[in-house]
Every structure is written in structure tokens, then in C-alpha cells.
Amino acid sequence: MYILLLTYTAPLEAVDAELEAHKVWVGEHFATGAFVLAGRRVPRSGGFILATGLGREALDRIIAADPFVTAGVAVYDVYEVAPTKAADALKGLLPAG
């Protein structure tokens, strides 16, 4: 599982110009199950994504295709995590076993 922290590197006007394409990209990866949670950071300096079920190389390819990245308006920091405990509503995110 990975926590992706997205940081804007351009003015919000440039980010907003890519926002709809970014939302489509996010939606595609929710549809495959790779992304399970996403949203904006507060204050609006970037965003976050919780990704699961794929290896780092596949994740890096997905990130490289983000319209925010291809337009040069954001960068990602990626953290691999190994959750061991979750609230009942989130237990499905824990690894089997």
C-alpha cells in the first residue's frame, strides 16, 4: 500500500487548467481498484492518494501518466506503508492473514 502526497509546483491557475484531466485519470485508477482514497490537501497546496494492490514499478508508471505530472504542475512523494490495524469500516484494506 502506498500513500502518495502530491505537491503543486505551479500557480493554481496552471493546476486548474489540468484539473479535469487529472480527475479523469484519478477516476480511471479508482475503477481498477488501484486507488481507494483521494482528495485535496488543506490548505490547497496539493493532494493525496491511497493506492493499493500494485507494485512500485506499476505505480511509478501510473504516476508518470498523471496530467498534473505531464504538464509539470505537480510532483509526487511516495511512501510505502504496511498497515496492521484499521477501523471496522477500513478492514478490507488490510492485507490478508
TASULSUL-V776583 format. One record per residue. RES is the residue in three letters. PHI is phi in whole degrees, -180 to 180 (999 if undefined). PSI is psi in degrees with one decimal (* if undefined). Layout:
res=RES phi=PHI psi=PSI
res=RES phi=PHI psi=PSI
This chain:
res=MET phi=999 psi=146.9
res=TYR phi=-133 psi=142.5
res=ILE phi=-104 psi=122.4
res=LEU phi=-107 psi=121.8
res=LEU phi=-109 psi=121.7
res=LEU phi=-103 psi=130.8
res=THR phi=-122 psi=127.4
res=TYR phi=-69 psi=138.7
res=THR phi=-118 psi=7.3
res=ALA phi=-137 psi=164.3
res=PRO phi=-59 psi=153.6
res=LEU phi=-58 psi=-29.5
res=GLU phi=-61 psi=-40.4
res=ALA phi=-71 psi=-38.7
res=VAL phi=-62 psi=-47.7
res=ASP phi=-61 psi=-30.0
res=ALA phi=-65 psi=-23.6
res=GLU phi=-105 psi=-0.2
res=LEU phi=-62 psi=-45.0
res=GLU phi=-63 psi=-42.3
res=ALA phi=-64 psi=-38.3
res=HIS phi=-63 psi=-42.5
res=LYS phi=-62 psi=-39.7
res=VAL phi=-62 psi=-46.1
res=TRP phi=-59 psi=-46.3
res=VAL phi=-59 psi=-46.8
res=GLY phi=-59 psi=-38.6
res=GLU phi=-60 psi=-38.7
res=HIS phi=-84 psi=-21.1
res=PHE phi=-68 psi=-39.7
res=ALA phi=-63 psi=-32.4
res=THR phi=-84 psi=-12.0
res=GLY phi=90 psi=-1.3
res=ALA phi=-70 psi=-34.6
res=PHE phi=-107 psi=135.3
res=VAL phi=-123 psi=-11.7
res=LEU phi=-159 psi=138.4
res=ALA phi=-157 psi=156.9
res=GLY phi=175 psi=-174.3
res=ARG phi=-88 psi=153.2
res=ARG phi=-86 psi=153.4
res=VAL phi=-123 psi=120.4
res=PRO phi=-69 psi=170.8
res=ARG phi=-72 psi=82.7
res=SER phi=-117 psi=1.0
res=GLY phi=162 psi=-150.8
res=GLY phi=-154 psi=-173.2
res=PHE phi=-145 psi=154.1
res=ILE phi=-141 psi=138.3
res=LEU phi=-104 psi=118.4
res=ALA phi=-116 psi=145.5
res=THR phi=-150 psi=159.3
res=GLY phi=81 psi=18.4
res=LEU phi=-148 psi=159.5
res=GLY phi=-84 psi=170.9
res=ARG phi=-65 psi=-39.3
res=GLU phi=-63 psi=-43.7
res=ALA phi=-64 psi=-41.9
res=LEU phi=-62 psi=-42.8
res=ASP phi=-61 psi=-37.5
res=ARG phi=-66 psi=-41.1
res=ILE phi=-62 psi=-48.2
res=ILE phi=-60 psi=-42.0
res=ALA phi=-61 psi=-23.7
res=ALA phi=-92 psi=-3.8
res=ASP phi=-62 psi=127.7
res=PRO phi=-55 psi=-30.8
res=PHE phi=-62 psi=-39.5
res=VAL phi=-73 psi=-47.1
res=THR phi=-65 psi=-28.2
res=ALA phi=-86 psi=-7.6
res=GLY phi=73 psi=27.7
res=VAL phi=-105 psi=-1.3
res=ALA phi=-158 psi=158.0
res=VAL phi=-131 psi=157.5
res=TYR phi=-113 psi=142.2
res=ASP phi=-110 psi=131.1
res=VAL phi=-118 psi=129.3
res=TYR phi=-123 psi=120.6
res=GLU phi=-82 psi=133.7
res=VAL phi=-130 psi=156.6
res=ALA phi=-129 psi=82.9
res=PRO phi=-64 psi=142.7
res=THR phi=-122 psi=-10.2
res=LYS phi=-146 psi=143.6
res=ALA phi=-151 psi=152.4
res=ALA phi=-63 psi=157.0
res=ASP phi=-51 psi=-41.5
res=ALA phi=-66 psi=-17.0
res=LEU phi=-114 psi=5.0
res=LYS phi=-59 psi=-26.5
res=GLY phi=-64 psi=-15.3
res=LEU phi=-85 psi=-14.4
res=LEU phi=-74 psi=146.6
res=PRO phi=-64 psi=149.3
res=ALA phi=-64 psi=148.1
res=GLY phi=116 psi=*
